[in-house]
Amino acid sequence: MFGFLKKDNNNKAIELDMDKIPEHIAIIMDGNGRWAQGKKLPRSAGHKAGAENVREITKECSKLGVKYLTLYAFSTENWKRSNEEVNILMKLMVEFLNKEIDELHENQVVVRCLGDITKLPEECRKTLEEAYERTKDNTGINLNLAINYGGRDEILKAVRLIAKDVLESKSNIETLDIGDVEKYLYTAGMPDPDLIIRPSGEKRISNFLLWQCAYSEFWYSNINWPDFNRNNLQEAILDYQDRDRRFGGINK
């Protein structure tokens, strides 16, 4: 069991069941702009606060025994934002990794990117590649940064690769199954997310892990990402542990 979280109607303490911690948690880090607006600060201040929160949530997930943490940092649609905001986001990614990589590596975190990094600025791409090369043999939590990521784009990429392999007789279209398709995704070799969390009050998937979220549990919160803390994370996990996951079946 874990630490005290809250009390039930009989004033009895409710704790996390450490045997039922989600193996893979994915978070749509939403609400940075609203957080800044509420404090009458520029949007850049919200993005900076959001980046700083990555450290705390990663630490808490690692402490709880989560094996995979996927963070939606920059979508394929985010290029529609102003050049100024995009440049700030790219700069923050570089600054975050340069600042945190030593501690992440020391704590055995594996840092990898999900998405098409070929379209990122050179400094950002290089920093992500170096972070992965340095940490790829670590044995701790896998921190997946979804950058220039889109669920539809990921599936389209997989379809193109499958078609190429079929044309080159490396794959048989008649025997292709779900497991084969998953080998072509950015998340190849990883379990699907058990729990997807979205702060900020929005209740949509926003092109995030469309294939992988088929049977994920969702948890929404009105708290903006910069204010989303370890207690909120534990609350989401506690709610997840109280759900009955049937994966399309029924209870006997």
Stockholm file with secondary structure:
# STOCKHOLM 1.0

chainA/1-252         MFGFLKKDNNNKAIELDMDKIPEHIAIIMDGNGRWAQGKKLPRSAGHKAGAENVREITKECSKLGVKYLTLYAFSTENWKRSNEEVNILMKLMVEFLNKEIDELHENQVVVRCLGDITKLPEECRKTLEEAYERTKDNTGINLNLAINYGGRDEILKAVRLIAKDVLESKSNIETLDIGDVEKYLYTAGMPDPDLIIRPSGEKRISNFLLWQCAYSEFWYSNINWPDFNRNNLQEAILDYQDRDRRFGGINK
#=GR chainA/1-252 SS CCCEEEECTTSCEEECCGGGCCSEEEEECCCHHHHHHHTTCCHHHHHHHHHHHHHHHHHHHHHHTCSEEEEEEEETTGGGSCHHHHHHHHHHHHHHHHHHHHHHHHTTCEEEEESCGGGSCHHHHHHHHHHHHHHTTCCSCEEEEEEEECHHHHHHHHHHHHHHHHHTTSSCTTTCCHHHHHTTSTTTTSCCCSEEEECSSCCCCTTSSTTTTTTCEEEECSSCGGGCCHHHHHHHHHHHHTSCCCTTCCCC
#=GC SS_cons         CCCEEEECTTSCEEECCGGGCCSEEEEECCCHHHHHHHTTCCHHHHHHHHHHHHHHHHHHHHHHTCSEEEEEEEETTGGGSCHHHHHHHHHHHHHHHHHHHHHHHHTTCEEEEESCGGGSCHHHHHHHHHHHHHHTTCCSCEEEEEEEECHHHHHHHHHHHHHHHHHTTSSCTTTCCHHHHHTTSTTTTSCCCSEEEECSSCCCCTTSSTTTTTTCEEEECSSCGGGCCHHHHHHHHHHHHTSCCCTTCCCC
//
